[in-house]
Structure formats: structure tokens, C-alpha cells
Amino acid sequence: MKVAGFTIIRNAVKYDYPVVEAIRSILPLCDEFLVLAGNSSDETLELIRSIDSPKIRIEHSVWNDELRTGGAVLAVETNKAKALISPGFDWLFYIQSDEVIHEKFHEPIRKSMLKYKDDLAVEGLLFDYVHFYGSYDYVATSRKWYRKEIRIIRQDEDIISYKDAQGFRKSGRKLNIANSGGMVYHYGWVKPPEAQQAKQESFHKMWHDDQWMEKHIPKVEQFDYSNIDMLVSFSGTHPMVMRDRIARKNWKFTFDPVKARKPSMRIRLLHAFEKLTGVRIGEYKNYRLIR
């Protein structure tokens, strides 16, 4: 079985993306790893080169900053990266620059890839998600956070990144997938407040025009992490590749559920039902689970 990993990245240092940890977290599962580095204004290339693995191949791209609707540029760059992967792989493992896989999931993921390698009806593998917010000690649990997404796909030219690169489609339809047995630890909302604010100002330009930005993104130095409704304490362990980054954390985050923004009664009832049954009413699913 041959597996290629791939990711896209731009301005990782400036916006404090844990891209090195993301790559290292799946490198043991990959025979090759392609990094498509965008036109950065910082030391992103040096950061990627510091991983110093013979598995890694770096290619270069210039992002189209005129694409400012629906995060389309992210899908464009993801598809560029996918097209640059050498032929002959059974699976392609996509990881975003703020996503990390815990090493405890390596063996279950490997077993799933082997199990479905020759089952061509399975076009991709699905991962559970845990979204950290504000700190490495809290997990977001409201309905706005997606619970599952595809991160392993077959090497098929008809499978492409969909919309803002959250998932994949084949010839316009949802992929037929199986569970990977793995979980993605999403750290995109855990950064120093200054870096998080800078990221917001840059990130939303991929979705919105200047008029929207002026109205919705405040001109402040630090991101306000207090505008959150539902968090729970994280009681597990973080991936080993994240431990140095976590030890370097230099800001404080506290969450007081009494002072937190209160969701509507409808949302509270839906959340209570989900907690009781495990079913999320009205959940958007960008896949078809067939195994």
C-alpha cells in the first residue's frame, strides 16, 4: 500500500499555523508528502525545510487574491497540490495547516486504509473532529462546528476539493466513504490573540469583499476570544508533536459559562437532544457513509 500526504500553506509564521506539527503528525503514515507553498511574506519555506525529511517535496504556487468568494482559493490551491502528487498511490492523505492527528490513531487509520484499499466502492475515509478554542484546554461544542469530514481520498483525478476545501466531491457528487478510525485535532482557533486577529483579517478576505470586511472585522490589535457560547474542558492528551508548541503558550484564556453568550432556546434544545442521543438534527454531511 502506498500513501501520499499533501497540504497547502501560506504565511505560516506570520499567522502562527502549526503546519510543522500537522505534517509531522501524519508523516509516519505516508511514503511521500507534498507541500504546496504559496507566495508568503515570511519564513514559511524555511519553516517547512526545517522538518528535514526525505519524504517531503516542496512545490511553489502563487495564490489568486482576487478570488474572494466562498474561500474558493483554498480549493483551487488544494487541487493544484493534489495534481502535483506522483502517480501510483492508493490513498492521498490531506491535512490542513491547523489540523493534527494524534499518534494513537495511526494504527486504526493504517488498518482502515489496508481494509478498504481494494474495495473500490470506498472513495474516501472519514474522520471525527475535535475543535479547540482559545486555549489547548477547551473544546468547542456548539452546532456551528462540524463533527466529521473526509481527509483520505483515492488518487482519482475526478475527485476534487469542494467549495472552501473543507471536503471533497467526485464529478459533483458526494463521495462514498468509510470510517477511518481516526480523529482530527483542529487548532485553528488556538493562537496568541494578536496572531488570531491578524489571521481573521487575512482569512476573511478569501470569503468577503472590502465592504463586508470593514463592517464585520474590527480594527483591533487582539482577537476577542470571549465571544463564544459553548465550551467544555478537554480531559484527554494532545498529540506528541504538539507538546513543545503547547509548552510555549504565552497568553491566558479563561471561560466562565455564566458569562458566556447564551444560545437561543431552540439551539439549547437541539444541543440537549444531540447530547442525549448523539444525533445532530439538520447536520450537513458532505459524504455518503457506505461502510
C-alpha positions as CSV (number, residue, x, y, z in Angstrom):
1,M,0.0,0.0,0.0
2,K,1.3,3.4,-1.0
3,V,0.1,6.6,0.7
4,A,0.9,10.3,-0.2
5,G,0.3,13.1,2.1
6,F,-0.3,16.7,1.0
7,T,-1.1,20.2,2.2
8,I,-1.1,23.8,1.2
9,I,0.4,26.6,3.2
10,R,1.0,30.4,3.0
11,N,2.4,32.8,5.7
12,A,2.6,30.1,8.4
13,V,4.9,32.1,10.6
14,K,3.0,35.3,10.3
15,Y,-0.3,33.7,11.3
16,D,1.2,31.1,13.6
17,Y,-0.1,28.0,11.8
18,P,1.0,24.7,13.4
19,V,1.9,23.4,9.9
20,V,5.1,21.6,11.0
21,E,3.1,19.7,13.6
22,A,0.4,18.9,11.1
23,I,2.9,17.4,8.6
24,R,4.8,15.5,11.3
25,S,1.6,14.1,12.7
26,I,0.9,12.1,9.5
27,L,4.4,11.6,8.1
28,P,4.7,8.1,9.6
29,L,1.7,7.0,7.6
30,C,3.0,8.5,4.3
31,D,5.5,7.3,1.7
32,E,5.7,10.8,0.2
33,F,4.5,14.2,1.3
34,L,3.8,17.1,-1.0
35,V,3.7,20.7,0.4
36,L,2.4,23.4,-2.0
37,A,3.9,26.6,-0.6
38,G,2.1,29.8,-1.6
39,N,3.7,33.2,-2.1
40,S,4.4,34.1,1.5
41,S,5.8,37.3,3.1
42,D,7.5,35.4,5.9
43,E,9.8,32.5,6.6
44,T,7.3,29.8,5.7
45,L,9.7,28.0,3.3
46,E,12.5,27.8,5.9
47,L,9.9,26.5,8.4
48,I,8.9,23.7,6.1
49,R,12.5,22.8,5.3
50,S,13.3,22.6,9.0
51,I,11.3,19.3,9.1
52,D,14.2,17.8,7.1
53,S,12.5,14.6,5.9
54,P,13.4,12.9,2.6
55,K,9.7,12.2,2.2
56,I,8.8,15.9,1.8
57,R,8.7,17.5,-1.6
58,I,8.1,21.3,-1.7
59,E,6.4,22.9,-4.8
60,H,5.5,26.5,-5.2
61,S,2.4,28.4,-6.1
62,V,1.0,32.0,-6.4
63,W,-2.4,32.4,-4.8
64,N,-5.1,34.4,-6.7
65,D,-6.0,37.1,-4.2
66,E,-8.9,38.2,-6.5
67,L,-10.8,35.0,-5.5
68,R,-12.8,36.4,-2.6
69,T,-16.0,34.4,-2.7
70,G,-16.6,31.3,-0.6
71,G,-13.0,30.5,0.2
72,A,-12.6,29.2,-3.4
73,V,-8.9,30.0,-3.5
74,L,-8.3,27.3,-0.8
75,A,-10.0,24.6,-3.1
76,V,-8.0,25.9,-6.1
77,E,-4.7,25.5,-4.2
78,T,-5.7,22.1,-2.8
79,N,-6.5,20.8,-6.3
80,K,-3.2,22.2,-7.6
81,A,-1.4,20.3,-4.8
82,K,-3.3,17.1,-5.5
83,A,-2.5,17.3,-9.2
84,L,1.3,17.5,-8.4
85,I,1.4,14.2,-6.5
86,S,3.3,11.5,-8.3
87,P,1.1,8.7,-9.8
88,G,0.8,5.2,-8.3
89,F,-0.6,5.9,-4.8
90,D,-3.5,4.0,-3.3
91,W,-4.5,6.8,-0.9
92,L,-4.0,10.5,-0.6
93,F,-3.9,11.9,2.9
94,Y,-4.9,15.6,3.0
95,I,-4.1,17.6,6.1
96,Q,-4.8,21.3,6.6
97,S,-2.2,23.5,8.2
98,D,-4.0,23.8,11.6
99,E,-5.0,20.1,11.8
100,V,-3.1,17.4,13.7
101,I,-3.5,13.7,14.1
102,H,-2.8,12.1,17.5
103,E,-0.4,9.2,17.2
104,K,-2.8,6.9,19.0
105,F,-4.9,6.9,15.8
106,H,-2.0,5.9,13.5
107,E,-2.7,2.2,13.7
108,P,-6.5,2.4,13.3
109,I,-6.1,4.7,10.3
110,R,-3.5,2.3,8.7
111,K,-5.8,-0.6,9.3
112,S,-8.7,1.2,7.6
113,M,-6.6,2.1,4.6
114,L,-5.5,-1.5,4.2
115,K,-9.0,-2.8,4.8
116,Y,-10.5,-0.7,2.0
117,K,-7.5,-0.5,-0.3
118,D,-9.1,-2.9,-2.8
119,D,-12.7,-2.0,-2.1
120,L,-13.1,0.5,-4.9
121,A,-16.6,1.4,-3.8
122,V,-15.0,3.2,-0.9
123,E,-13.7,6.5,-2.4
124,G,-12.5,8.1,0.9
125,L,-12.2,7.8,4.6
126,L,-14.0,9.9,7.2
127,F,-12.5,11.5,10.4
128,D,-14.1,12.7,13.6
129,Y,-13.2,16.2,14.7
130,V,-12.4,18.0,17.9
131,H,-12.2,21.8,17.7
132,F,-10.0,23.6,20.3
133,Y,-10.9,27.2,21.1
134,G,-9.0,29.9,22.9
135,S,-6.7,27.5,24.7
136,Y,-5.5,24.0,24.5
137,D,-7.7,23.2,27.5
138,Y,-11.1,23.9,25.9
139,V,-13.2,22.3,23.2
140,A,-16.0,24.0,21.2
141,T,-19.2,22.0,21.2
142,S,-21.9,24.2,19.6
143,R,-23.7,23.2,16.4
144,K,-21.7,25.5,14.2
145,W,-18.6,23.3,14.5
146,Y,-18.6,20.4,12.0
147,R,-18.2,16.9,13.6
148,K,-16.8,14.9,10.7
149,E,-15.0,15.3,7.3
150,I,-13.1,13.4,4.7
151,R,-9.3,13.6,4.9
152,I,-8.2,10.5,3.0
153,I,-9.2,10.0,-0.7
154,R,-8.3,7.7,-3.6
155,Q,-5.9,9.0,-6.2
156,D,-8.6,9.8,-8.7
157,E,-8.4,12.8,-11.0
158,D,-12.2,13.1,-10.8
159,I,-12.1,13.7,-7.0
160,I,-11.6,17.4,-6.3
161,S,-11.6,19.7,-3.4
162,Y,-15.0,21.2,-2.7
163,K,-16.0,24.8,-2.1
164,D,-13.6,26.1,0.6
165,A,-11.5,22.9,0.7
166,Q,-13.4,21.5,3.8
167,G,-14.2,18.3,1.9
168,F,-14.1,16.6,-1.5
169,R,-16.5,15.6,-4.3
170,K,-16.4,13.4,-7.3
171,S,-17.9,14.7,-10.6
172,G,-20.1,17.0,-8.5
173,R,-21.5,14.3,-6.2
174,K,-20.7,13.3,-2.6
175,L,-18.1,10.7,-2.1
176,N,-18.9,7.2,-0.9
177,I,-16.8,6.7,2.2
178,A,-16.0,4.5,5.2
179,N,-14.8,5.5,8.7
180,S,-11.1,5.9,9.1
181,G,-11.0,5.2,12.9
182,G,-9.1,8.5,13.3
183,M,-9.8,11.9,14.7
184,V,-8.5,15.4,13.7
185,Y,-7.4,17.8,16.4
186,H,-8.3,21.2,14.9
187,Y,-6.2,24.0,16.4
188,G,-7.2,26.9,14.1
189,W,-8.8,28.8,17.0
190,V,-5.9,28.5,19.4
191,K,-3.3,31.2,18.8
192,P,-1.9,34.2,20.6
193,P,-4.7,36.9,20.4
194,E,-2.5,39.1,18.1
195,A,-1.9,36.3,15.6
196,Q,-5.6,35.3,15.7
197,Q,-6.7,38.8,14.9
198,A,-4.2,39.1,12.1
199,K,-5.4,35.7,10.7
200,Q,-9.0,36.9,10.9
201,E,-8.2,40.0,8.8
202,S,-6.4,37.9,6.2
203,F,-8.6,34.8,6.2
204,H,-11.9,36.5,5.7
205,K,-10.6,38.2,2.6
206,M,-11.0,34.8,0.9
207,W,-14.7,34.9,1.5
208,H,-15.7,38.6,1.5
209,D,-15.2,41.9,-0.2
210,D,-13.7,45.1,1.4
211,Q,-17.1,46.4,2.3
212,W,-18.0,43.3,4.3
213,M,-14.6,43.3,6.0
214,E,-15.0,47.0,7.0
215,K,-18.3,46.2,8.6
216,H,-17.6,42.9,10.4
217,I,-13.9,42.7,11.2
218,P,-13.0,45.2,13.9
219,K,-9.7,47.1,13.6
220,V,-8.1,45.9,16.9
221,E,-4.8,44.5,17.9
222,Q,-6.1,41.4,19.7
223,F,-8.8,38.9,18.9
224,D,-11.7,38.8,21.4
225,Y,-12.0,35.2,22.4
226,S,-14.9,35.9,24.8
227,N,-17.5,35.8,22.0
228,I,-18.2,32.1,22.4
229,D,-21.2,30.2,23.7
230,M,-20.5,26.5,24.4
231,L,-17.1,25.1,25.5
232,V,-16.2,22.1,27.6
233,S,-12.9,21.3,29.3
234,F,-10.6,18.9,27.4
235,S,-9.6,15.9,29.5
236,G,-7.5,13.9,27.0
237,T,-3.9,14.2,25.8
238,H,-2.6,16.2,22.9
239,P,-0.5,14.7,20.1
240,M,3.1,14.4,21.0
241,V,4.1,16.7,18.1
242,M,2.1,19.5,19.8
243,R,3.8,19.3,23.2
244,D,6.6,21.9,22.5
245,R,4.1,24.3,21.0
246,I,1.7,23.9,23.9
247,A,4.6,24.5,26.4
248,R,5.4,27.8,24.6
249,K,1.8,29.1,25.1
250,N,2.2,32.7,26.4
251,W,-1.4,34.0,26.7
252,K,-4.2,33.4,29.2
253,F,-7.6,32.3,28.3
254,T,-10.5,31.8,30.8
255,F,-14.0,30.7,30.2
256,D,-16.9,31.4,32.5
257,P,-20.1,29.6,31.4
258,V,-22.2,32.0,33.5
259,K,-20.9,35.0,31.5
260,A,-20.8,33.2,28.1
261,R,-23.0,34.3,25.3
262,K,-26.3,32.4,25.7
263,P,-27.6,30.5,22.6
264,S,-31.3,30.6,21.8
265,M,-33.8,28.2,23.4
266,R,-34.1,26.4,20.1
267,I,-30.3,25.8,20.0
268,R,-30.2,24.7,23.6
269,L,-33.0,22.2,23.0
270,L,-31.2,20.9,19.8
271,H,-27.9,20.6,21.8
272,A,-29.6,18.7,24.6
273,F,-31.2,16.3,22.1
274,E,-27.8,15.7,20.5
275,K,-26.1,15.2,23.8
276,L,-28.7,12.6,24.8
277,T,-28.9,10.7,21.5
278,G,-25.7,11.5,19.6
279,V,-27.9,12.7,16.7
280,R,-27.5,16.2,15.3
281,I,-30.7,17.2,13.7
282,G,-30.2,19.0,10.4
283,E,-26.5,18.2,10.2
284,Y,-24.8,19.0,6.9
285,K,-22.9,15.9,5.6
286,N,-20.6,16.3,2.7
287,Y,-20.3,12.5,2.2
288,R,-22.2,9.2,1.9
289,L,-21.2,6.7,4.6
290,I,-21.5,3.2,2.9
291,R,-19.3,1.0,5.2
